[in-house]
Amino acid sequence: MKLNDLKEQLFLKYLHWRTRPAPIKNYLFKKMITRTDNCIRANPEKIKVGACQLELKLLASPLDYVEMMFQKVDAAA
């Protein structure tokens, strides 16, 4: 096995570990987000979908990304 292949495999394992769901779910749980009955009351024929374009930037952790997305969605809602 080549050294570069080994480095790539180790890096992918590291990324997989850093982005595992549990820390992200715990982080969002601490935001005290409450569910609403909007989905029950929503008329599927009138649902609007939003999208936004963000500047590409490197973040220190996956939780920084989650926080950034949380702020964008909160502002849009």
N, CA, C and O of each residue as an XYZ file, in Angstrom:
308
protein
N       0.844     -1.176      0.000
C       0.000      0.000      0.000
C       0.891      1.241      0.000
O       1.862      1.316      0.752
N       0.560      2.189     -0.828
C       1.339      3.410     -0.919
C       1.044      4.307      0.275
O      -0.033      4.242      0.868
N       2.006      5.133      0.612
C       1.849      6.051      1.733
C       0.695      7.014      1.505
O      -0.051      7.313      2.438
N       0.535      7.504      0.283
C      -0.564      8.429     -0.011
C      -1.925      7.756      0.154
O      -2.874      8.383      0.624
N      -2.024      6.497     -0.225
C      -3.276      5.757     -0.040
C      -3.604      5.613      1.447
O      -4.754      5.771      1.856
N      -2.596      5.317      2.235
C      -2.788      5.183      3.678
C      -3.221      6.517      4.284
O      -4.129      6.556      5.115
N      -2.580      7.597      3.874
C      -2.943      8.928      4.371
C      -4.393      9.255      4.024
O      -5.135      9.786      4.850
N      -4.785      8.933      2.795
C      -6.154      9.208      2.370
C      -7.157      8.408      3.182
O      -8.186      8.941      3.596
N      -6.872      7.147      3.413
C      -7.782      6.312      4.207
C      -7.892      6.826      5.640
O      -8.986      6.875      6.202
N      -6.767      7.206      6.226
C      -6.796      7.738      7.590
C      -7.561      9.054      7.655
O      -8.321      9.292      8.594
N      -7.360      9.900      6.663
C      -8.066     11.174      6.632
C      -9.571     10.966      6.494
O     -10.355     11.645      7.157
N      -9.975     10.036      5.642
C     -11.405      9.743      5.486
C     -12.007      9.199      6.772
O     -13.141      9.536      7.112
N     -11.272      8.371      7.485
C     -11.767      7.861      8.771
C     -11.902      9.004      9.782
O     -12.861      9.055     10.551
N     -10.934      9.913      9.767
C     -10.988     11.078     10.648
C     -12.213     11.939     10.330
O     -12.940     12.349     11.236
N     -12.439     12.210      9.041
C     -13.613     12.999      8.650
C     -14.908     12.302      9.044
O     -15.842     12.950      9.517
N     -14.969     11.011      8.856
C     -16.159     10.251      9.239
C     -16.410     10.370     10.737
O     -17.554     10.524     11.166
N     -15.359     10.301     11.526
C     -15.506     10.406     12.982
C     -15.938     11.814     13.375
O     -16.793     11.971     14.246
N     -15.362     12.842     12.748
C     -15.685     14.226     13.097
C     -17.120     14.598     12.735
O     -17.702     15.488     13.356
N     -17.693     13.931     11.743
C     -19.035     14.293     11.283
C     -20.097     13.279     11.687
O     -21.173     13.238     11.090
N     -19.806     12.463     12.688
C     -20.789     11.478     13.120
C     -22.016     12.206     13.675
O     -21.891     13.324     14.175
N     -23.179     11.600     13.596
C     -24.422     12.276     13.944
C     -24.583     12.658     15.415
O     -25.201     13.682     15.704
N     -24.062     11.891     16.334
C     -24.331     12.131     17.756
C     -23.947     13.532     18.231
O     -24.788     14.187     18.846
N     -22.741     14.032     17.989
C     -22.424     15.385     18.461
C     -23.298     16.462     17.824
O     -23.635     17.457     18.464
N     -23.659     16.255     16.562
C     -24.503     17.235     15.880
C     -25.901     17.230     16.490
O     -26.473     18.293     16.729
N     -26.453     16.054     16.743
C     -27.770     15.964     17.377
C     -27.750     16.583     18.772
O     -28.681     17.295     19.149
N     -26.699     16.316     19.536
C     -26.583     16.907     20.876
C     -26.494     18.421     20.809
O     -27.110     19.116     21.618
N     -25.741     18.934     19.863
C     -25.593     20.379     19.693
C     -26.938     21.020     19.382
O     -27.301     22.035     19.978
N     -27.676     20.431     18.452
C     -28.980     20.979     18.093
C     -29.985     20.820     19.234
O     -30.857     21.672     19.405
N     -29.877     19.745     20.013
C     -30.756     19.550     21.152
C     -30.591     20.692     22.157
O     -31.569     21.144     22.753
N     -29.366     21.153     22.343
C     -29.094     22.251     23.275
C     -29.673     23.574     22.796
O     -29.810     24.507     23.588
N     -30.015     23.673     21.521
C     -30.618     24.892     20.973
C     -32.092     25.021     21.378
O     -32.725     26.046     21.130
N     -32.620     23.978     21.997
C     -34.007     23.977     22.476
C     -35.016     24.249     21.340
O     -35.950     25.036     21.493
N     -34.800     23.587     20.222
C     -35.698     23.737     19.084
C     -36.975     22.959     19.380
O     -36.924     21.785     19.747
N     -38.096     23.607     19.223
C     -39.365     22.936     19.490
C     -40.078     22.659     18.169
O     -40.027     23.457     17.233
N     -40.729     21.532     18.123
C     -41.499     21.175     16.933
C     -42.811     21.950     16.936
O     -43.371     22.266     17.986
N     -43.274     22.241     15.746
C     -44.575     22.884     15.596
C     -45.460     21.960     14.774
O     -45.003     20.955     14.229
N     -46.721     22.316     14.697
C     -47.641     21.502     13.894
C     -47.770     22.060     12.476
O     -48.762     21.793     11.798
N     -46.782     22.828     12.023
C     -46.825     23.423     10.684
C     -46.953     22.369      9.595
O     -47.656     22.583      8.608
N     -46.287     21.241      9.761
C     -46.346     20.203      8.721
C     -47.731     19.596      8.621
O     -48.163     19.200      7.538
N     -48.422     19.521      9.728
C     -49.776     18.958      9.718
C     -50.735     19.933      9.037
O     -51.608     19.530      8.268
N     -50.559     21.225      9.334
C     -51.469     22.237      8.795
C     -51.126     22.677      7.383
O     -51.949     23.306      6.719
N     -49.929     22.360      6.911
C     -49.471     22.849      5.606
C     -50.235     22.185      4.466
O     -50.494     20.982      4.474
N     -50.581     23.002      3.504
C     -51.215     22.505      2.292
C     -50.099     22.118      1.327
O     -49.358     22.989      0.872
N     -49.961     20.829      1.002
C     -48.858     20.396      0.136
C     -48.826     21.106     -1.215
O     -47.772     21.190     -1.847
N     -49.967     21.613     -1.658
C     -50.017     22.299     -2.939
C     -49.456     23.718     -2.859
O     -49.190     24.338     -3.889
N     -49.274     24.236     -1.642
C     -48.803     25.612     -1.485
C     -47.473     25.708     -0.741
O     -47.098     26.782     -0.272
N     -46.775     24.609     -0.635
C     -45.492     24.617      0.074
C     -44.448     25.322     -0.786
O     -44.325     25.065     -1.984
N     -43.708     26.206     -0.151
C     -42.628     26.910     -0.841
C     -41.302     26.358     -0.343
O     -41.163     25.985      0.821
N     -40.346     26.314     -1.235
C     -39.019     25.809     -0.898
C     -38.034     26.955     -1.049
O     -38.109     27.725     -2.006
N     -37.123     27.063     -0.117
C     -36.118     28.111     -0.186
C     -34.737     27.529     -0.388
O     -34.470     26.373     -0.059
N     -33.878     28.345     -0.929
C     -32.480     27.957     -1.112
C     -31.629     29.207     -0.926
O     -32.088     30.327     -1.150
N     -30.423     29.003     -0.526
C     -29.515     30.146     -0.413
C     -28.131     29.725     -0.882
O     -27.751     28.556     -0.816
N     -27.411     30.698     -1.347
C     -26.051     30.456     -1.802
C     -25.120     31.077     -0.777
O     -25.261     32.250     -0.432
N     -24.176     30.297     -0.295
C     -23.261     30.770      0.734
C     -21.845     30.835      0.198
O     -21.470     30.105     -0.721
N     -21.075     31.718      0.787
C     -19.666     31.802      0.445
C     -18.964     30.539      0.925
O     -19.202     30.070      2.038
N     -18.110     30.002      0.090
C     -17.353     28.817      0.461
C     -16.247     29.209      1.428
O     -15.443     30.094      1.139
N     -16.212     28.545      2.578
C     -15.144     28.814      3.537
C     -14.885     27.582      4.377
O     -15.771     26.758      4.604
N     -13.655     27.479      4.829
C     -13.283     26.374      5.704
C     -13.667     26.724      7.132
O     -13.462     27.848      7.591
N     -14.219     25.755      7.816
C     -14.615     25.948      9.207
C     -13.799     25.018     10.088
O     -13.297     23.989      9.637
N     -13.678     25.395     11.342
C     -12.836     24.625     12.260
C     -13.446     23.274     12.619
O     -12.726     22.303     12.854
N     -14.773     23.218     12.659
C     -15.403     21.960     13.058
C     -16.761     21.813     12.387
O     -17.330     22.796     11.913
N     -17.282     20.595     12.343
C     -18.626     20.391     11.799
C     -19.685     21.161     12.581
O     -20.700     21.568     12.017
N     -19.454     21.360     13.870
C     -20.431     22.092     14.669
C     -20.478     23.567     14.278
O     -21.522     24.204     14.421
N     -19.381     24.116     13.792
C     -19.396     25.484     13.269
C     -20.314     25.561     12.052
O     -21.045     26.536     11.876
N     -20.270     24.539     11.225
C     -21.151     24.473     10.058
C     -22.611     24.355     10.496
O     -23.487     25.021      9.943
N     -22.864     23.514     11.480
C     -24.231     23.342     11.980
C     -24.751     24.672     12.527
O     -25.902     25.031     12.276
N     -23.929     25.401     13.264
C     -24.334     26.694     13.812
C     -24.635     27.687     12.696
O     -25.624     28.417     12.765
N     -23.798     27.718     11.676
C     -24.024     28.620     10.557
C     -25.344     28.293      9.856
O     -26.113     29.198      9.531
N     -25.609     27.005      9.622
C     -26.860     26.606      8.978
C     -28.058     26.904      9.874
O     -29.110     27.322      9.392
N     -27.896     26.689     11.181
C     -28.973     26.983     12.122
C     -29.346     28.460     12.046
O     -30.529     28.799     12.011
N     -28.352     29.335     12.018
C     -28.619     30.784     11.957
C     -29.327     31.161     10.662
O     -30.250     31.975     10.675
N     -28.905     30.579      9.552
C     -29.538     30.885      8.257
C     -30.986     30.428      8.225
O     -31.867     31.166      7.784
N     -31.232     29.202      8.695
C     -32.605     28.661      8.681
C     -33.483     29.424      9.664
O     -34.650     29.693      9.378
N     -32.925     29.773     10.824
C     -33.681     30.536     11.811
C     -34.075     31.898     11.248
O     -35.210     32.341     11.421
N     -33.144     32.553     10.581
C     -33.436     33.859      9.990
C     -34.503     33.730      8.894
O     -35.382     34.584      8.777
N     -34.425     32.670      8.102
C     -35.391     32.474      7.022
C     -36.774     32.148      7.572
O     -37.785     32.583      7.021
N     -36.816     31.388      8.654
C     -38.119     31.005      9.223
C     -38.776     32.205      9.847
O     -39.880     32.097     10.381
